[in-house]
């Protein structure tokens, strides 16, 4: 009950939940609410624009199963002047929310919300979202990506067809280091289309069923807007949700984690904040 997942960016409810994307970001993607990484409820958020051409953050022939930096087959980027609309990301955004301790359900849990917009939809669309612990992951121009995979990095993959009427969410964890690790499917998740009557709402996603308007992109036709949610406290042990420093969203040719990656947008998002320690001593 903290965030609307209904296929648009507008807070439609007159009462609860309190947030939707328009609550968090203004017309330029500017932050409207300053996150509080200690007390919440918004622990962290981020907005990334990827609409400029040429697109300087476009994958070379890469896959999610490949390392970022290690070995011969690792991630690289290359600018592209005219990306296909169905592969072209326009904006991506994320928010990490702490459910209050007195909430009716999921009390105290940390829930991650994700969204992206692309230029066009053709048949079936696929979206991937990486949460990476390494803050140095990045790339621009024609180069290898910097940074590396770390054990526990998270990959959320979703496909939506028929205007968002069919939905599946898969969650993977990177197990091992960058050189020897790989994404391993968490079989406990069976995500579906978001609704108000989910029996298991640990993961869900939805696309817009009709045209919507966003403050930062104007009109978005159906179903080019995608949003989803993942309860991180159900992925990791209670109180053991790790710190993620980089958010990367990508487009892909199929739902498989071995599919070829296309466009991406990334940036730093600190899900843990910082701790300041003060030492106080009594005189004498």
DRENKE-53986 format. One record per residue (C-alpha): residue number from 1; residue in one letter; x, z, y. Coordinates in nm, 2 decimals, padded with zeros to 4 digits, always signed. Each point is the difference from the previous one (the first is absolute). Example, Ala and Ser with C-alpha at 12.3 -4.5 7.8 and 13.67 -1.06 7.14 Angstrom:
+-----+-----+--------+--------+--------+
!   n ! res !      u !      w !      v !
+-----+-----+--------+--------+--------+
!   1 !   A ! +01.23 ! +00.78 ! -00.45 !
!   2 !   S ! +00.14 ! -00.07 ! +00.34 !
+-----+-----+--------+--------+--------+
***
This chain:
+-----+-----+--------+--------+--------+
!   n ! res !      u !      w !      v !
+-----+-----+--------+--------+--------+
!   1 !   X ! +00.00 ! +00.00 ! +00.00 !
!   2 !   X ! +00.29 ! -00.06 ! +00.24 !
!   3 !   X ! +00.01 ! -00.38 ! +00.04 !
!   4 !   X ! -00.24 ! -00.29 ! -00.03 !
!   5 !   X ! +00.08 ! -00.27 ! -00.26 !
!   6 !   X ! -00.28 ! -00.24 ! +00.07 !
!   7 !   X ! +00.16 ! -00.34 ! +00.07 !
!   8 !   X ! +00.04 ! +00.03 ! +00.38 !
!   9 !   X ! +00.20 ! +00.19 ! +00.26 !
!  10 !   X ! -00.28 ! +00.16 ! +00.18 !
!  11 !   X ! -00.11 ! +00.37 ! -00.04 !
!  12 !   X ! -00.37 ! -00.07 ! -00.09 !
!  13 !   X ! -00.11 ! +00.35 ! -00.09 !
!  14 !   X ! -00.14 ! +00.23 ! +00.27 !
!  15 !   X ! +00.14 ! +00.31 ! -00.16 !
!  16 !   X ! +00.25 ! +00.00 ! -00.29 !
!  17 !   X ! +00.24 ! -00.14 ! -00.09 !
!  18 !   X ! +00.19 ! +00.03 ! +00.33 !
!  19 !   X ! +00.24 ! -00.30 ! -00.03 !
!  20 !   X ! +00.02 ! -00.37 ! -00.04 !
!  21 !   X ! +00.28 ! -00.24 ! +00.12 !
!  22 !   X ! -00.15 ! -00.03 ! +00.35 !
!  23 !   X ! +00.04 ! +00.38 ! +00.03 !
!  24 !   X ! +00.38 ! -00.03 ! -00.06 !
!  25 !   X ! +00.12 ! -00.32 ! +00.17 !
!  26 !   X ! -00.07 ! -00.18 ! +00.33 !
!  27 !   X ! -00.01 ! -00.37 ! +00.10 !
!  28 !   X ! +00.38 ! -00.04 ! -00.04 !
!  29 !   X ! +00.03 ! +00.21 ! -00.30 !
!  30 !   X ! +00.09 ! +00.30 ! +00.22 !
!  31 !   X ! -00.05 ! +00.34 ! -00.15 !
!  32 !   X ! -00.31 ! +00.18 ! +00.13 !
!  33 !   X ! +00.04 ! +00.33 ! -00.18 !
!  34 !   X ! +00.35 ! +00.17 ! -00.04 !
!  35 !   X ! +00.05 ! +00.09 ! -00.37 !
!  36 !   X ! +00.07 ! +00.37 ! -00.08 !
!  37 !   X ! +00.23 ! +00.00 ! -00.31 !
!  38 !   X ! -00.04 ! +00.38 ! -00.04 !
!  39 !   X ! -00.36 ! +00.08 ! +00.06 !
!  40 !   X ! -00.17 ! -00.35 ! -00.03 !
!  41 !   X ! -00.25 ! -00.12 ! -00.06 !
!  42 !   X ! +00.18 ! -00.32 ! +00.09 !
!  43 !   X ! +00.35 ! +00.05 ! -00.14 !
!  44 !   X ! +00.14 ! -00.34 ! +00.08 !
!  45 !   X ! -00.11 ! -00.36 ! +00.09 !
!  46 !   X ! +00.15 ! -00.34 ! +00.08 !
!  47 !   X ! -00.11 ! -00.34 ! +00.13 !
!  48 !   X ! +00.20 ! -00.32 ! -00.06 !
!  49 !   X ! -00.06 ! -00.34 ! +00.16 !
!  50 !   X ! +00.11 ! -00.31 ! -00.19 !
!  51 !   X ! -00.19 ! -00.27 ! +00.18 !
!  52 !   X ! +00.30 ! -00.17 ! +00.19 !
!  53 !   X ! +00.13 ! -00.34 ! -00.11 !
!  54 !   X ! +00.25 ! -00.08 ! -00.13 !
!  55 !   X ! -00.06 ! +00.28 ! -00.24 !
!  56 !   X ! +00.34 ! +00.18 ! -00.03 !
!  57 !   X ! -00.12 ! +00.23 ! -00.28 !
!  58 !   X ! -00.07 ! -00.23 ! -00.29 !
!  59 !   X ! +00.13 ! +00.05 ! -00.35 !
!  60 !   X ! +00.23 ! -00.24 ! -00.18 !
!  61 !   X ! -00.09 ! -00.05 ! -00.37 !
!  62 !   X ! -00.04 ! +00.37 ! -00.08 !
!  63 !   X ! -00.21 ! +00.23 ! -00.22 !
!  64 !   X ! -00.10 ! +00.37 ! +00.01 !
!  65 !   X ! +00.18 ! +00.06 ! -00.33 !
!  66 !   X ! +00.33 ! -00.10 ! +00.16 !
!  67 !   X ! +00.23 ! +00.25 ! +00.17 !
!  68 !   X ! +00.03 ! +00.00 ! +00.38 !
!  69 !   X ! +00.38 ! -00.02 ! +00.02 !
!  70 !   X ! +00.16 ! +00.01 ! -00.34 !
!  71 !   X ! +00.11 ! -00.28 ! -00.23 !
!  72 !   X ! -00.04 ! -00.38 ! +00.04 !
!  73 !   X ! -00.38 ! -00.01 ! +00.01 !
!  74 !   X ! -00.08 ! +00.23 ! +00.30 !
!  75 !   X ! -00.23 ! -00.02 ! +00.30 !
!  76 !   X ! +00.08 ! -00.24 ! +00.29 !
!  77 !   X ! -00.18 ! -00.13 ! +00.30 !
!  78 !   X ! -00.01 ! -00.34 ! +00.17 !
!  79 !   X ! -00.20 ! -00.11 ! +00.31 !
!  80 !   X ! -00.28 ! -00.25 ! -00.05 !
!  81 !   X ! -00.16 ! -00.20 ! +00.28 !
!  82 !   X ! -00.34 ! -00.08 ! -00.15 !
!  83 !   X ! -00.10 ! +00.25 ! -00.27 !
!  84 !   X ! -00.32 ! -00.08 ! -00.19 !
!  85 !   X ! -00.29 ! +00.19 ! +00.15 !
!  86 !   X ! -00.09 ! +00.16 ! -00.34 !
!  87 !   X ! +00.35 ! +00.15 ! -00.02 !
!  88 !   X ! +00.04 ! +00.09 ! +00.36 !
!  89 !   X ! -00.03 ! +00.36 ! +00.10 !
!  90 !   X ! -00.12 ! +00.06 ! +00.36 !
!  91 !   X ! -00.01 ! +00.38 ! +00.02 !
!  92 !   X ! +00.05 ! +00.30 ! -00.23 !
!  93 !   X ! -00.06 ! +00.37 ! +00.05 !
!  94 !   X ! +00.00 ! +00.32 ! -00.18 !
!  95 !   X ! -00.10 ! +00.37 ! +00.04 !
!  96 !   X ! +00.08 ! +00.31 ! -00.20 !
!  97 !   X ! -00.26 ! +00.27 ! +00.03 !
!  98 !   X ! -00.01 ! +00.36 ! -00.12 !
!  99 !   X ! -00.35 ! +00.10 ! -00.12 !
! 100 !   X ! -00.08 ! +00.34 ! +00.15 !
! 101 !   X ! +00.02 ! +00.31 ! -00.22 !
! 102 !   X ! -00.37 ! +00.07 ! +00.05 !
! 103 !   X ! -00.12 ! -00.35 ! -00.09 !
! 104 !   X ! -00.28 ! -00.05 ! -00.25 !
! 105 !   X ! +00.21 ! -00.21 ! -00.22 !
! 106 !   X ! +00.37 ! -00.09 ! -00.04 !
! 107 !   X ! +00.09 ! +00.30 ! +00.21 !
! 108 !   X ! +00.36 ! +00.01 ! +00.10 !
! 109 !   X ! +00.08 ! -00.34 ! -00.15 !
! 110 !   X ! +00.21 ! -00.27 ! +00.18 !
! 111 !   X ! -00.17 ! -00.34 ! +00.01 !
! 112 !   X ! +00.16 ! -00.32 ! +00.10 !
! 113 !   X ! -00.21 ! -00.27 ! +00.18 !
! 114 !   X ! +00.13 ! -00.36 ! +00.02 !
! 115 !   X ! -00.12 ! -00.32 ! +00.16 !
! 116 !   X ! +00.11 ! -00.36 ! +00.07 !
! 117 !   X ! -00.13 ! -00.32 ! +00.15 !
! 118 !   X ! +00.10 ! -00.35 ! -00.10 !
! 119 !   X ! -00.07 ! -00.35 ! +00.14 !
! 120 !   X ! -00.21 ! -00.14 ! -00.28 !
! 121 !   X ! -00.15 ! +00.08 ! -00.34 !
! 122 !   X ! -00.01 ! -00.26 ! -00.28 !
! 123 !   X ! -00.16 ! +00.10 ! -00.33 !
! 124 !   X ! +00.16 ! +00.33 ! -00.09 !
! 125 !   X ! +00.23 ! +00.20 ! +00.23 !
! 126 !   X ! +00.26 ! +00.25 ! -00.09 !
! 127 !   X ! +00.16 ! +00.28 ! +00.21 !
! 128 !   X ! +00.30 ! +00.22 ! -00.08 !
! 129 !   X ! +00.10 ! +00.31 ! +00.18 !
! 130 !   X ! +00.34 ! +00.18 ! -00.05 !
! 131 !   X ! +00.07 ! +00.35 ! +00.11 !
! 132 !   X ! +00.38 ! +00.04 ! +00.00 !
! 133 !   X ! +00.22 ! +00.31 ! +00.04 !
! 134 !   X ! +00.29 ! -00.19 ! +00.15 !
! 135 !   X ! -00.04 ! -00.03 ! +00.38 !
! 136 !   X ! +00.26 ! -00.28 ! +00.02 !
! 137 !   X ! -00.21 ! -00.27 ! -00.17 !
! 138 !   X ! -00.03 ! -00.30 ! +00.22 !
! 139 !   X ! +00.07 ! -00.37 ! +00.06 !
! 140 !   X ! -00.03 ! -00.27 ! +00.26 !
! 141 !   X ! +00.13 ! -00.36 ! +00.01 !
! 142 !   X ! +00.18 ! -00.14 ! -00.30 !
! 143 !   X ! +00.15 ! +00.30 ! -00.17 !
! 144 !   X ! -00.02 ! +00.25 ! -00.29 !
! 145 !   X ! -00.22 ! +00.30 ! +00.05 !
! 146 !   X ! +00.18 ! +00.32 ! +00.09 !
! 147 !   X ! -00.08 ! +00.33 ! -00.18 !
! 148 !   X ! -00.07 ! +00.07 ! -00.36 !
! 149 !   X ! -00.27 ! +00.12 ! -00.24 !
! 150 !   X ! -00.01 ! +00.37 ! -00.08 !
! 151 !   X ! -00.15 ! +00.17 ! -00.30 !
! 152 !   X ! -00.37 ! +00.07 ! +00.09 !
! 153 !   X ! -00.06 ! -00.29 ! +00.24 !
! 154 !   X ! -00.36 ! -00.09 ! -00.02 !
! 155 !   X ! -00.17 ! -00.35 ! -00.03 !
! 156 !   X ! -00.37 ! -00.04 ! +00.04 !
! 157 !   X ! -00.14 ! -00.35 ! -00.10 !
! 158 !   X ! -00.35 ! -00.11 ! +00.07 !
! 159 !   X ! -00.20 ! -00.32 ! -00.05 !
! 160 !   X ! -00.34 ! -00.08 ! +00.14 !
! 161 !   X ! -00.22 ! -00.30 ! -00.08 !
! 162 !   X ! -00.35 ! -00.11 ! +00.09 !
! 163 !   X ! +00.02 ! +00.14 ! +00.35 !
! 164 !   X ! +00.12 ! +00.33 ! -00.12 !
! 165 !   X ! -00.27 ! +00.03 ! -00.26 !
! 166 !   X ! +00.26 ! +00.04 ! -00.28 !
! 167 !   X ! +00.28 ! +00.24 ! +00.04 !
! 168 !   X ! +00.28 ! +00.14 ! -00.20 !
! 169 !   X ! +00.28 ! +00.24 ! +00.11 !
! 170 !   X ! +00.32 ! +00.06 ! -00.20 !
! 171 !   X ! +00.26 ! +00.26 ! +00.08 !
! 172 !   X ! +00.37 ! -00.03 ! -00.11 !
! 173 !   X ! +00.29 ! +00.24 ! +00.04 !
! 174 !   X ! +00.36 ! -00.12 ! +00.02 !
! 175 !   X ! +00.19 ! +00.19 ! -00.28 !
! 176 !   X ! +00.38 ! +00.01 ! +00.03 !
! 177 !   X ! +00.24 ! -00.11 ! +00.27 !
! 178 !   X ! +00.01 ! -00.34 ! +00.18 !
! 179 !   X ! +00.23 ! -00.16 ! -00.25 !
! 180 !   X ! -00.16 ! +00.11 ! -00.33 !
! 181 !   X ! -00.35 ! +00.11 ! +00.09 !
! 182 !   X ! -00.34 ! -00.18 ! -00.02 !
! 183 !   X ! -00.36 ! +00.05 ! +00.10 !
! 184 !   X ! -00.20 ! +00.18 ! -00.27 !
! 185 !   X ! -00.38 ! -00.01 ! -00.01 !
! 186 !   X ! -00.19 ! +00.32 ! +00.05 !
! 187 !   X ! -00.28 ! -00.05 ! -00.26 !
! 188 !   X ! -00.21 ! +00.29 ! +00.13 !
! 189 !   X ! -00.13 ! -00.21 ! +00.28 !
! 190 !   X ! -00.31 ! -00.22 ! -00.02 !
! 191 !   X ! -00.07 ! -00.09 ! +00.36 !
! 192 !   X ! -00.31 ! -00.18 ! +00.11 !
! 193 !   X ! -00.18 ! -00.12 ! +00.30 !
! 194 !   X ! -00.05 ! +00.28 ! +00.26 !
! 195 !   X ! -00.35 ! +00.14 ! +00.02 !
! 196 !   X ! -00.18 ! +00.32 ! +00.07 !
! 197 !   X ! -00.07 ! +00.07 ! -00.37 !
! 198 !   X ! +00.33 ! -00.03 ! -00.17 !
! 199 !   X ! +00.03 ! +00.23 ! -00.30 !
! 200 !   X ! +00.38 ! -00.02 ! +00.02 !
! 201 !   X ! +00.12 ! -00.06 ! +00.36 !
! 202 !   X ! +00.37 ! +00.05 ! -00.05 !
! 203 !   X ! +00.06 ! -00.37 ! +00.08 !
! 204 !   X ! -00.23 ! -00.27 ! +00.14 !
! 205 !   X ! +00.01 ! -00.30 ! +00.23 !
! 206 !   X ! -00.24 ! -00.23 ! +00.18 !
! 207 !   X ! +00.00 ! -00.33 ! +00.21 !
! 208 !   X ! -00.23 ! -00.09 ! +00.28 !
! 209 !   X ! -00.31 ! -00.17 ! -00.12 !
! 210 !   X ! -00.07 ! -00.17 ! +00.34 !
! 211 !   X ! +00.18 ! -00.06 ! +00.33 !
! 212 !   X ! +00.13 ! +00.31 ! +00.17 !
! 213 !   X ! +00.17 ! +00.06 ! +00.34 !
! 214 !   X ! +00.32 ! +00.20 ! +00.04 !
! 215 !   X ! +00.15 ! +00.12 ! +00.33 !
! 216 !   X ! +00.34 ! -00.17 ! -00.09 !
! 217 !   X ! -00.10 ! -00.32 ! -00.17 !
! 218 !   X ! -00.34 ! -00.10 ! +00.14 !
! 219 !   X ! -00.23 ! -00.15 ! -00.26 !
! 220 !   X ! +00.10 ! +00.02 ! -00.37 !
! 221 !   X ! -00.20 ! -00.22 ! -00.24 !
! 222 !   X ! -00.10 ! +00.11 ! -00.34 !
! 223 !   X ! +00.18 ! +00.11 ! -00.22 !
! 224 !   X ! +00.33 ! -00.01 ! +00.19 !
! 225 !   X ! +00.00 ! +00.38 ! +00.07 !
! 226 !   X ! +00.10 ! +00.23 ! -00.28 !
! 227 !   X ! +00.01 ! +00.38 ! -00.01 !
! 228 !   X ! +00.05 ! +00.26 ! -00.27 !
! 229 !   X ! +00.07 ! +00.37 ! -00.07 !
! 230 !   X ! +00.21 ! +00.19 ! -00.25 !
! 231 !   X ! +00.00 ! +00.37 ! -00.06 !
! 232 !   X ! +00.38 ! +00.07 ! -00.02 !
! 233 !   X ! -00.07 ! +00.35 ! -00.13 !
! 234 !   X ! -00.15 ! -00.15 ! -00.31 !
! 235 !   X ! +00.31 ! -00.22 ! -00.06 !
! 236 !   X ! +00.26 ! +00.28 ! +00.04 !
! 237 !   X ! -00.01 ! +00.36 ! -00.10 !
! 238 !   X ! -00.18 ! +00.24 ! +00.24 !
! 239 !   X ! +00.22 ! +00.08 ! +00.29 !
! 240 !   X ! +00.26 ! -00.25 ! -00.11 !
! 241 !   X ! -00.09 ! -00.32 ! +00.19 !
! 242 !   X ! +00.34 ! -00.14 ! +00.10 !
! 243 !   X ! +00.11 ! -00.11 ! +00.35 !
! 244 !   X ! -00.03 ! -00.37 ! +00.07 !
! 245 !   X ! +00.19 ! -00.16 ! +00.29 !
! 246 !   X ! -00.09 ! -00.37 ! -00.02 !
! 247 !   X ! -00.34 ! -00.18 ! -00.04 !
! 248 !   X ! +00.01 ! -00.36 ! -00.12 !
! 249 !   X ! -00.30 ! -00.22 ! -00.06 !
! 250 !   X ! +00.02 ! -00.35 ! -00.16 !
! 251 !   X ! -00.21 ! -00.29 ! -00.12 !
! 252 !   X ! +00.05 ! -00.14 ! -00.34 !
! 253 !   X ! -00.11 ! -00.29 ! -00.23 !
! 254 !   X ! -00.17 ! +00.22 ! -00.26 !
! 255 !   X ! -00.08 ! +00.37 ! -00.08 !
! 256 !   X ! +00.29 ! +00.02 ! -00.25 !
! 257 !   X ! +00.30 ! +00.20 ! +00.13 !
! 258 !   X ! +00.21 ! -00.30 ! -00.12 !
! 259 !   X ! -00.18 ! -00.23 ! +00.23 !
! 260 !   X ! +00.19 ! -00.19 ! +00.28 !
! 261 !   X ! -00.01 ! +00.18 ! +00.33 !
! 262 !   X ! -00.07 ! -00.18 ! +00.32 !
! 263 !   X ! -00.04 ! +00.16 ! +00.34 !
! 264 !   X ! +00.08 ! +00.36 ! +00.09 !
! 265 !   X ! -00.02 ! +00.25 ! +00.28 !
! 266 !   X ! +00.19 ! +00.33 ! +00.01 !
! 267 !   X ! +00.10 ! +00.29 ! +00.22 !
! 268 !   X ! +00.09 ! +00.36 ! -00.01 !
! 269 !   X ! -00.26 ! +00.26 ! -00.05 !
! 270 !   X ! +00.10 ! +00.37 ! -00.06 !
! 271 !   X ! -00.24 ! +00.17 ! -00.23 !
! 272 !   X ! +00.18 ! +00.34 ! +00.01 !
! 273 !   X ! +00.10 ! +00.06 ! +00.36 !
! 274 !   X ! +00.28 ! +00.25 ! +00.05 !
! 275 !   X ! +00.07 ! +00.37 ! -00.03 !
! 276 !   X ! +00.16 ! +00.22 ! +00.27 !
! 277 !   X ! +00.15 ! +00.33 ! -00.12 !
! 278 !   X ! +00.05 ! +00.29 ! +00.25 !
! 279 !   X ! +00.20 ! +00.31 ! -00.10 !
! 280 !   X ! -00.08 ! +00.32 ! +00.17 !
! 281 !   X ! +00.21 ! +00.32 ! -00.04 !
! 282 !   X ! -00.06 ! +00.36 ! +00.12 !
! 283 !   X ! +00.27 ! +00.13 ! +00.24 !
! 284 !   X ! +00.26 ! +00.20 ! -00.20 !
+-----+-----+--------+--------+--------+
***
